[in-house]
């Protein structure tokens, strides 16, 4: 009896090119982020008024600030489960979570990720990291304020990662809301830092959301948009 050859399946985050880039990004963050953020907070404290998002981005330009590896695995898993045709990321940074989401889209064979970042240097780094991981074709990187770059999305959105400046989570959500497909999933990172008005919004069933907090990584809020108001 002849035996058919086994075709290897997708390697996901264990793809050698992907895992090598992710390992480097996490190692860099462990070695540099704490020092960079300490300097950024010290500089911000000297200012008479809190820095704007653009000023804060400049202060943190050398900090990678990647999602926790557990969240990275969840993002890949959600991408594979949901098979989103359109995914959005707010806060590219050096592209760690961008790579984790893009790997899922590549392995699905369908879907595209739009990721937006305020700092031009981070966009350049993320673009290089995506190319090294072999995932450039799955992602469009947008430079600028997400309240503008995400204002006119061409198609319904199936999956959203919010991992930028926390005070912008609600304004960004309000921009994305008309484009959310019923059943779309929203992942909000850094739960302990999220503004109360944002949490009130996504935990309000009357506003079309069903949400729960998960003790994953630094804490996340996992939300689905039902599209049913009232």
N, C-alpha and C positions, 0 to 999 in steps of 0.2 A: 504494500500500500504506500503510495507516494504521500509525502508530507508537504503541505504548502508552506512556503517561507513566511515567517512572521514579520510583518512590517512594523518597525518601531513606532510607537505613538509619540505624541508631543512631549518634550522634556520639561515644559513649563519653566519654573524658576530654577530648575537644575540644569537647564541648558548651559553648557560650559561658558559661552560668551556672556550670557545673562548673569550667571552666578559669579563670574569673575568681576564684572563691573559692580554688582551689588556688594560683594565682599569688600572691594576697595572703598566704596562710598561709606559703608558702615564703619570701616576702620578709620577713615578720615574724620568722620563725625566724632568718634570716640576720642580721638587725639586732639581735636581743635575746637569743637563746638562750645565746650564749657568756657574756655578762655575767651573766645570771640564774644559770646553772649554776656559774659561778665563785663567786658569792656563796653559793650553796647548799652547795657543797663546803667553803667556808671556815667556814660556820656549823656544818656537821656535824662538822668537825674539832675544833671547840672543845668538843664534848660528850663526857662521860666514857664513854658507850656509843654504839654506832651508832644512828642514828635508826630508829624503826619504819617500816614502809611508809607508814602514815598521816602520820607526822612528815616523812618524806622527800617525800611528795606535797605537803605544805604548803610545804616549802622550794622546791619546783620548780613552784609553782602558776602562775607567769607564763611558764614555758618551754613552747613549743609541742612541741618534740622530734618533728617529723614523720619518717615513714619517708623514706628516700632516694627521689628521684623514680624511679630505676630500679626499686626495689622496688614503688613505687606502680603502675608499668606492669605489673609481673609480677602483682600482686594483681588488677588489672583483667583481665589475660589469663587467669589461673587461674579467675577467676569466670566468664568467658565459656566457657572450655573445660569446666569441671566442671559448670556449671549447678546449683550447690548449692541445695537447697531450704532448708537451714538452715546459716548461717555464724555463727561466733563470733569476736569480737575481744576480747582482753584488753589494755586500755590505750587508751582512746579519745583522751585528751588533747584537743586542739582539733578533732579530727575529720578530719584529713587523710587517713589511710588508711581511715577510715570512709567518707568520700566516694568514694574510689577503688574500694572494694569495693561500695558501694551502687550506683554507676553501672553496674557489671557486672550486678547483679541487676535493675536497672531495664531495662537493654537486653535481658536474657534474657526479661523478662516473667514471671519466676517467682523465688521465693526471698525469704528474709528474713534480715537480719543483726541479731544481738544483740551489743551492745558494752557493756563495763562499765568504769567509771572510778571511782577512789577520791576524787577531788577535786570537790566540788560546783560550784566556779566553772568548772572545765573542762567539766563536763557542760552547764552553761548555754551556754558558748561553742560547744561542739560542736553543740548543738541549734540554735542560731542559724545556724551555718555550714551545717548540713544543710538548713535551711529556705531559705537564700539560694541553695543549689545545686539546690533543687527535689527533694531526695531524702529528705525526712522520712518518707515512707510506707514506705520500704524498711528502716527501722532502728528498733529499740527500744533506747534508752539506759538502762542500769541504773547507779544510784549506789550505791557501797559496795565492800566487800572482795569480790573475785572468788571467793574460796573459799566465800562464802555466796551471792552473786548468781547464780552458775552451778551451784549445787548440784542444782537440780531442773529440768533442761531437758525440754521437752515432747515433743521428737522427735529422731530421730537426727541427728547433726551430720556435714556433708560437708566443711567447710572451716574451718580455725582459723588465726587470726593471733595469735601471742603477741608482744606488744610493750610489756609493762608492766614492773614491777620484776623484775629477772632472778632474784632469789632465790625468787620465787614461781612461776617457770615450771613447776617440777616439781610442786608442790602443785596448781596449776591443771590441769596435764595429768592428774594422777591423778583429779581430780574429773570431767574431761571424758571420760576413757577409756571408762567404761561406755556413754557415749552415742555414741561414734564409730562411724560406719558403715564396714564394710570397704571400703577404697579411699579413705577420707577423707584429705585432705591437710592437713598442719600446717606453717605457715611460722613459723620462730623467728628474730626479728630480733636484730641486734647480736651476731653469733657470737663475736667475741673476748671478750665480757663474760659469756658464759653459764657457769653453774656446771658443773663437771666431772660431778657426779652426774646432772645433767639430760642432758648429752650422752651419758653412758654408757647411760642409759635409752633414749633414742630411736635410738641406734645399735645396739641389741641386737635382732637378728633373733628371738631366743628369746622376747622380750617382745612380739613382734607388730609390730615396726617395720622399715621399710627407709628408710635416710636417707643424704643426701649433703650436703656443704657446698658452697656456691656463692659465688664472689667477686663478689657483686652488692651494690652500695651499700656499706654498712658490714660486709658479710658476713652471710650467712643460712644456716640449716640448713633444707633442704626434705625433708620426711618424709611417708611414707604409712603408714597403719595397715592392716595386712593382716588383723588379727583372728585370725591363726593363731599360737598359742603353742607353745613347745617347739622 
